[in-house]
Amino acid sequence: MLLVDGTVAGVWHHRRSGRTVHVTVEPLRTLGAGRRRALEEQVERVGQVLEGKPSLTVGPVEVGPHA
């Protein structure tokens, strides 16, 4: 889940392809510039934790039980 200020604000999914970690985020509402920057920072963090190069897509999540 995507959380914004402790509230569910969307869903996300990640997959690895070689060294790249592809993260797709589907927000329930449009993200303002500040929240978009915060999202980008968190995706960078996911890349660090998973030891890969992060790639962010904001759009429909089409995998998993919620798709």
VMD Tcl script that draws the C-alpha trace (Angstrom):
set ca {
  {0.00 0.00 0.00}
  {0.97 3.59 -0.55}
  {0.53 5.53 2.67}
  {0.27 9.32 2.84}
  {0.15 10.81 6.34}
  {-0.87 7.40 7.72}
  {-3.79 6.97 5.30}
  {-4.00 4.47 2.45}
  {-3.47 6.51 -0.72}
  {-2.83 3.83 -3.34}
  {-1.08 0.57 -4.15}
  {2.36 -0.27 -5.44}
  {4.26 -3.20 -6.86}
  {7.92 -3.83 -7.54}
  {9.76 -6.29 -9.73}
  {13.40 -6.84 -10.43}
  {14.91 -7.08 -13.90}
  {18.65 -7.57 -13.69}
  {19.99 -4.75 -11.53}
  {16.89 -2.58 -12.05}
  {14.07 -2.49 -9.52}
  {10.90 -1.38 -11.31}
  {8.39 0.22 -8.94}
  {4.87 0.98 -10.16}
  {2.67 3.15 -7.95}
  {-1.05 3.64 -8.51}
  {-2.24 6.49 -6.30}
  {-5.94 6.89 -5.52}
  {-5.62 10.63 -6.18}
  {-3.23 12.88 -8.03}
  {-0.04 13.46 -6.08}
  {1.06 17.06 -5.66}
  {4.65 18.08 -6.37}
  {5.78 17.66 -2.75}
  {4.28 14.21 -2.39}
  {5.67 13.19 -5.76}
  {9.18 14.20 -4.59}
  {8.67 12.26 -1.35}
  {7.57 9.23 -3.39}
  {10.66 9.49 -5.59}
  {12.86 9.61 -2.47}
  {11.21 6.49 -1.08}
  {11.62 4.65 -4.38}
  {15.33 5.56 -4.25}
  {15.39 4.02 -0.78}
  {13.74 0.83 -2.06}
  {16.50 0.64 -4.68}
  {19.16 0.99 -1.98}
  {17.60 -1.67 0.23}
  {17.24 -4.10 -2.69}
  {20.68 -3.13 -4.04}
  {19.41 -2.15 -7.45}
  {18.82 0.84 -9.69}
  {15.28 2.12 -9.03}
  {12.82 2.95 -11.81}
  {9.49 4.63 -10.95}
  {6.28 4.48 -12.95}
  {3.13 6.21 -11.71}
  {0.18 4.44 -13.27}
  {-2.02 1.36 -13.03}
  {-0.74 -1.60 -11.06}
  {-1.78 -4.57 -13.18}
  {-0.47 -7.48 -11.09}
  {-1.41 -9.01 -7.78}
  {-4.76 -9.69 -6.11}
  {-5.75 -6.00 -6.17}
  {-5.35 -5.59 -9.95}
}
mol new
graphics top color blue
foreach p $ca { graphics top sphere $p radius 0.5 }
foreach p [lrange $ca 0 end-1] q [lrange $ca 1 end] { graphics top cylinder $p $q radius 0.2 }
display resetview
